[in-house]
Amino acid sequence: MTTHGTFTFDAENDSDCQRFDFTSDGNGQTSGVLISGPGTAADFCHDTNGGNSANVGPDFGQGGDPDGYLYTECSSPGASGDEYTMTFDTLLDALAEQWQFNFYWCQRGPAAGNNDAFCEVQINEDGGGWVTVATFGGVGEDSTSTVWNYESVDLSESGVNVDENTQVRIRIESQSETSWHADFGIDTVTIVGSPAGITSVTPSEFDMDNADIDITSSGDVFDASGNDVYISDADTLAGSANEVDISSAINTESTSLINLDLTQLSAGELASLHTLGPSATRYIIVDAVGGEYSYPITLHRPEAFVMSLSSEFAPGATTVQLLAPATKTTGDFNAGRIEEVANPATAIDITDENYTEVESCFQATVNSREVQYDFRIEGLDTYTVTPQLTISAAVGNAMPMAMNDFRRRRVQ
């Protein structure tokens, strides 16, 4: 994270003031000229109190009274419509970081609505011209109080192309029926950059076969087109043992948003995604402007099995006593559950050293695959025999299955 400031402008032309270039229309102040003293007409000025223009502009800085601040002194020859700017002297790398411009502003006139001056936060990327990101002010406050308004402006919301050579400035335009009523205060400026990258994946948990996914970024780091999107077992492609290119699922893309529809993946891509599997944290990785951007996700397989009604089952019934396992007798049996609707089933209380049986009726869905499935009761740690089911290729409407020790599941 990169931070410039905080600039509090405690004294006239202190080190904080010297980090900005100032211009003004009214007095011919040009870029690079330092800030003027309090009361200098038609200039960007420094002050600590409000004694220069009665009931206009701040009475004190954002930190209290007395405290330094900057303001536009709109006295004659200043006129309504004059422009004042303060441009930060360091280029921002908007390619590598997302920038936040934080500051306080104060606008006060001798009567409510009399001071209509406003300020704009603007950026200029690689000399392409100034673009307004946000505007504040425009209606004056009561003359009885000084109010400092805090703003935090996301510079990536400009909508222009991202660039590593980005300027930022505050532009103030004086607007008032009486020119000297348009003073406007600025104080406590901080410019913060955080690493650009993916800020959200919606949803962050999804089925690997059929999800509709929005990937949003901080900063304009995605290309308008041509991004490569992967699901990976690591947060970098270089660190990955397995990744699946899902770029073919892209529907729309812009500099800060990519939408994907996973139903557009090919059979081969889906097979690769299933091989990657959902067993651990996975990552969405976008290979875009400036490198790779990753975000952790939870990947689910669509349901391969669902509970299924059967005339052979009575949902929620207890199981009957069957053959006892080795080392047990039928006197050690606790009634279990038969279920065709609920999963999990109702809790079973098994007496110490006893055994029970659990039976479930379920059906394979179109999402099942031609693999072997193992079935377990969640929460049990030791199995001597694991029920298994293998699905082979479907023939017509039939789904051939091979079952091993599937009738009973003994719990002891």
C-alpha positions in Angstrom: 0.0 0.0 0.0 1.3 3.5 -0.9 0.2 6.6 1.0 0.9 10.2 0.2 0.1 12.6 3.1 -1.7 13.3 5.3 -1.3 16.9 4.1 -2.7 19.3 6.8 -1.3 22.6 5.5 -0.3 23.9 8.9 1.7 26.9 7.7 1.9 29.0 4.6 4.1 27.3 2.0 5.1 24.5 4.3 6.2 21.1 3.0 2.6 20.1 2.5 1.7 23.1 0.4 4.8 22.5 -1.7 3.5 19.0 -2.8 0.9 20.8 -5.0 1.0 23.1 -7.9 -1.6 26.0 -7.8 -3.3 28.0 -10.5 -6.0 30.7 -10.5 -7.7 32.6 -13.2 -8.3 35.9 -11.4 -4.8 36.8 -10.4 -2.9 35.0 -13.2 -1.5 32.4 -10.7 0.3 29.8 -12.8 1.2 26.2 -12.1 4.3 25.8 -9.9 3.7 29.1 -8.0 3.5 28.6 -4.3 0.4 29.3 -2.2 -0.4 33.0 -1.4 -0.8 34.5 2.0 -4.2 35.1 3.6 -6.4 37.7 1.8 -4.5 37.7 -1.5 -7.3 38.5 -3.9 -8.2 36.0 -6.6 -5.6 33.5 -5.4 -5.3 30.1 -3.8 -4.4 31.2 -0.2 -3.4 29.8 3.2 -5.0 30.8 6.4 -5.6 29.7 10.0 -8.7 31.7 10.8 -11.6 33.5 9.1 -10.7 37.1 9.5 -10.1 38.0 5.9 -13.6 37.7 4.4 -16.5 38.3 6.9 -18.9 35.3 7.1 -17.4 33.8 3.9 -15.2 30.7 3.7 -13.9 28.7 6.8 -13.3 30.2 10.2 -10.7 27.6 11.0 -9.1 24.4 9.6 -10.5 20.9 9.8 -8.5 20.3 13.0 -10.1 23.1 15.0 -9.3 26.7 15.9 -6.6 27.8 15.1 -5.6 25.3 12.4 -4.1 25.9 8.9 -6.1 25.3 5.7 -6.2 26.3 2.1 -8.9 28.4 0.5 -9.8 30.3 -2.7 -9.9 34.1 -2.0 -12.5 35.3 -4.5 -12.3 39.1 -3.8 -11.9 41.5 -6.7 -10.5 41.0 -9.3 -11.9 37.6 -8.8 -15.2 37.0 -10.6 -17.9 34.3 -10.7 -16.7 31.5 -13.0 -13.0 31.8 -12.1 -11.2 28.5 -11.9 -8.7 27.5 -9.2 -6.7 24.2 -9.2 -4.3 22.4 -7.0 -2.5 19.5 -8.7 -0.6 16.8 -6.8 3.1 16.9 -7.8 3.5 13.1 -8.1 2.2 10.8 -10.8 0.1 7.9 -9.5 0.5 4.4 -10.9 -3.1 3.5 -11.5 -2.0 0.3 -13.3 -0.5 -1.3 -10.1 -2.7 0.3 -7.5 -6.3 1.5 -6.9 -6.2 5.1 -5.6 -8.4 6.8 -3.1 -8.4 10.6 -2.8 -9.5 11.6 0.7 -10.0 15.3 1.8 -12.2 17.8 3.6 -13.9 20.8 2.0 -15.8 23.7 3.5 -18.1 26.1 1.8 -19.8 29.0 3.6 -21.5 32.2 2.5 -23.1 35.1 4.2 -26.5 33.5 3.6 -27.7 30.0 2.9 -27.4 29.3 -0.9 -25.5 32.5 -1.5 -22.1 30.7 -2.1 -22.6 28.4 -5.0 -18.9 27.5 -5.6 -18.1 23.8 -6.2 -15.1 21.6 -6.3 -14.2 18.7 -8.6 -11.8 15.9 -8.1 -10.2 15.2 -11.5 -7.6 12.9 -13.0 -5.5 13.1 -16.2 -4.1 9.7 -17.4 -1.0 9.9 -19.6 -1.9 13.4 -20.9 -5.2 12.4 -22.2 -7.0 15.4 -20.6 -8.7 16.1 -17.3 -11.7 13.9 -16.4 -14.0 14.7 -13.5 -14.5 11.8 -11.0 -16.6 13.5 -8.4 -18.2 16.9 -7.7 -19.0 18.5 -4.3 -20.6 21.7 -3.1 -22.7 24.1 -5.1 -25.0 25.4 -2.3 -23.6 27.5 0.5 -24.1 26.8 4.2 -25.4 29.0 7.0 -23.0 31.8 8.0 -23.3 30.9 11.6 -21.0 27.8 11.5 -18.0 26.3 9.7 -18.6 22.7 8.6 -15.8 20.6 7.2 -17.2 17.8 4.9 -15.2 14.6 4.5 -15.0 12.9 1.1 -13.3 9.7 0.0 -13.1 9.4 -3.8 -12.3 6.2 -5.7 -10.3 7.5 -8.6 -10.9 4.2 -10.5 -14.5 5.4 -11.1 -13.4 7.7 -13.8 -14.3 5.3 -16.6 -11.2 6.1 -18.6 -8.4 3.8 -19.5 -6.0 2.8 -16.7 -2.5 4.2 -16.9 0.6 4.2 -14.8 1.1 8.0 -15.3 -1.9 9.5 -13.7 -2.2 13.0 -12.3 -4.8 14.1 -9.7 -6.1 17.5 -8.8 -8.8 19.5 -7.1 -10.5 22.0 -9.4 -12.7 24.7 -7.8 -15.0 27.0 -9.7 -16.3 30.2 -8.0 -20.0 30.7 -8.5 -21.9 33.5 -6.7 -24.0 36.5 -7.4 -21.4 38.4 -5.5 -17.9 37.3 -6.4 -16.3 37.6 -2.9 -19.0 35.3 -1.5 -17.5 32.3 -3.3 -14.6 31.4 -1.0 -14.0 27.6 -0.7 -11.8 25.7 1.8 -9.7 22.6 1.4 -7.9 20.7 4.2 -6.4 17.4 5.3 -5.7 15.6 2.0 -4.5 12.0 1.9 -3.9 9.9 -1.2 -3.9 6.2 -0.7 -3.1 3.4 -3.1 -3.9 -0.2 -2.5 -2.9 -3.1 -4.8 -5.2 -3.4 -7.8 -6.9 -6.7 -8.2 -10.2 -8.7 -7.9 -12.4 -7.3 -5.2 -15.3 -9.8 -5.4 -16.5 -12.9 -7.2 -20.3 -13.2 -7.1 -21.3 -15.8 -6.0 -18.1 -16.7 -4.1 -19.4 -20.3 -3.9 -20.8 -21.9 -7.0 -21.4 -25.1 -8.9 -18.6 -25.8 -11.4 -21.0 -26.7 -14.2 -23.7 -24.1 -14.4 -22.9 -20.9 -12.5 -23.3 -17.3 -13.7 -20.4 -15.4 -12.3 -19.5 -11.7 -12.0 -15.8 -10.8 -11.3 -15.2 -7.2 -10.2 -11.9 -5.4 -9.8 -10.4 -2.5 -7.8 -8.9 -0.3 -10.4 -9.4 -0.6 -14.2 -7.2 -3.6 -14.4 -9.2 -5.8 -16.8 -9.0 -5.2 -20.5 -12.2 -4.3 -22.3 -11.7 -7.7 -24.1 -9.2 -10.4 -24.2 -8.9 -11.4 -20.6 -7.9 -15.0 -19.8 -9.8 -16.5 -16.8 -8.8 -19.6 -15.0 -9.9 -21.7 -12.0 -6.8 -23.0 -10.3 -5.6 -24.9 -7.2 -3.2 -22.1 -6.3 -3.4 -18.3 -6.2 -0.8 -17.9 -9.1 -0.6 -19.8 -12.4 3.1 -20.4 -11.8 2.4 -22.0 -8.4 -0.4 -24.2 -9.7 -0.3 -27.9 -10.4 -3.7 -27.8 -12.1 -5.7 -25.0 -13.6 -8.5 -24.9 -16.1 -8.9 -22.1 -18.7 -12.6 -21.0 -18.5 -12.2 -18.0 -20.9 -14.7 -19.6 -23.3 -17.4 -19.0 -20.7 -16.9 -15.2 -20.9 -20.1 -13.3 -21.8 -19.2 -9.7 -21.3 -16.1 -7.9 -20.0 -15.0 -4.3 -19.3 -12.1 -2.6 -17.5 -13.6 -3.6 -14.1 -16.1 -6.4 -14.6 -16.1 -9.8 -16.2 -19.2 -12.0 -16.5 -19.0 -15.7 -17.2 -21.7 -18.4 -17.9 -20.2 -21.8 -17.1 -22.8 -23.6 -19.1 -20.8 -22.4 -22.1 -17.8 -24.6 -21.2 -17.0 -27.5 -23.5 -17.3 -31.1 -22.4 -13.5 -31.3 -22.2 -13.3 -28.1 -20.1 -16.0 -29.5 -17.8 -14.1 -32.8 -17.5 -10.9 -30.9 -16.6 -12.9 -28.8 -14.0 -14.2 -32.0 -12.4 -10.7 -33.4 -12.3 -9.5 -30.3 -10.5 -12.3 -30.9 -8.0 -13.8 -29.0 -5.1 -11.9 -30.7 -2.3 -9.9 -27.6 -1.2 -9.9 -23.8 -1.7 -9.7 -22.9 -5.4 -9.0 -19.6 -7.0 -10.3 -17.5 -9.8 -7.3 -16.0 -11.7 -7.6 -13.3 -14.3 -4.6 -12.7 -16.5 -5.1 -9.1 -17.5 -3.5 -5.7 -17.5 -0.2 -5.7 -15.5 -0.3 -9.4 -14.6 -2.4 -11.9 -12.7 -5.2 -11.1 -10.2 -6.6 -13.9 -8.0 -9.5 -14.4 -5.6 -10.3 -17.4 -3.4 -13.5 -19.3 -4.2 -15.4 -22.3 -3.0 -16.1 -24.7 -5.8 -19.0 -27.2 -5.7 -20.0 -30.1 -7.9 -23.7 -30.0 -8.9 -25.7 -32.7 -7.0 -24.9 -36.1 -8.4 -27.5 -37.7 -6.2 -30.9 -36.7 -4.8 -33.1 -38.3 -2.2 -35.8 -40.3 -4.0 -39.3 -41.6 -3.0 -39.7 -45.4 -3.0 -42.7 -47.7 -2.3 -40.2 -49.9 -0.4 -39.5 -47.2 2.1 -41.4 -45.4 4.8 -39.6 -42.1 5.4 -38.4 -41.5 8.9 -39.2 -45.1 10.1 -36.8 -47.0 12.3 -34.8 -49.8 10.9 -35.6 -53.4 11.9 -33.1 -55.7 13.6 -31.0 -57.6 11.1 -27.9 -59.8 11.4 -25.5 -58.7 14.0 -21.9 -57.8 13.0 -19.0 -59.8 14.4 -18.6 -59.5 18.2 -22.2 -58.3 18.5 -25.6 -60.0 19.2 -29.0 -58.9 18.2 -29.4 -57.7 21.8 -26.9 -55.0 21.0 -29.1 -53.4 18.4 -30.4 -49.8 18.6 -33.1 -48.9 16.0 -31.7 -46.7 13.2 -33.5 -44.8 10.4 -34.9 -45.3 7.0 -35.0 -42.2 4.9 -36.1 -41.2 1.4 -36.7 -37.4 1.9 -34.5 -35.9 4.6 -30.7 -35.8 4.5 -29.4 -35.7 7.2 -32.0 -38.0 8.9 -33.3 -37.6 12.4 -30.5 -38.1 15.1 -29.9 -41.6 16.3 -28.8 -42.3 19.9 -26.6 -45.4 19.9 -25.8 -46.9 23.3 -22.1 -47.5 24.0 -20.9 -50.7 22.4 -24.2 -51.2 20.5 -24.8 -51.1 16.7 -27.5 -49.7 14.4 -28.3 -49.6 10.7 -29.1 -46.6 8.4 -30.9 -47.0 5.1 -31.4 -44.2 2.5 -33.1 -44.2 -0.9 -31.5 -41.8 -3.5 -31.2 -41.5 -7.2 -28.3 -40.5 -9.5 -28.9 -37.2 -11.4 -27.7 -36.1 -14.9 -24.8 -34.4 -13.0 -23.4 -37.8 -11.9 -20.3 -39.0 -13.7 -18.9 -42.3 -14.9 -16.8 -42.9 -11.7 -17.0 -44.8 -8.5 -18.8 -43.1 -5.6 -18.1 -43.9 -2.0 -20.8 -43.3 0.6 -20.2 -42.4 4.3 -22.2 -41.2 7.3 -20.8 -37.8 8.1 -19.1 -37.6 11.5 -18.0 -41.2 11.7 -14.2 -41.7 11.5 -13.7 -45.5 11.1 -15.2 -47.7 8.3 -14.3 -51.4 7.8 -16.5 -51.6 4.7 -17.4 -48.6 2.6 -20.5 -48.8 0.4 -19.6 -48.1 -3.2 -21.5 -47.3 -6.4 -20.0 -47.2 -9.9 -21.9 -45.5 -12.8 -21.0 -46.5 -16.3 -22.3 -45.0 -19.6 -26.0 -44.6 -19.9 -27.9 -46.7 -22.5 -31.2 -45.1 -23.5 -33.0 -44.1 -20.4 -31.1 -46.7 -18.3 -28.2 -45.8 -16.0 -26.2 -49.0 -15.5 -24.8 -49.2 -11.9 -22.5 -51.6 -10.1 -23.1 -51.9 -6.4 -20.8 -53.2 -3.7 -22.1 -53.9 -0.1 -24.8 -51.4 -0.7 -27.8 -52.8 1.1 -26.6 -52.1 4.6 -24.5 -49.6 6.4 -23.6 -50.7 9.9 -22.7 -48.2 12.5 -21.1 -49.3 15.8 
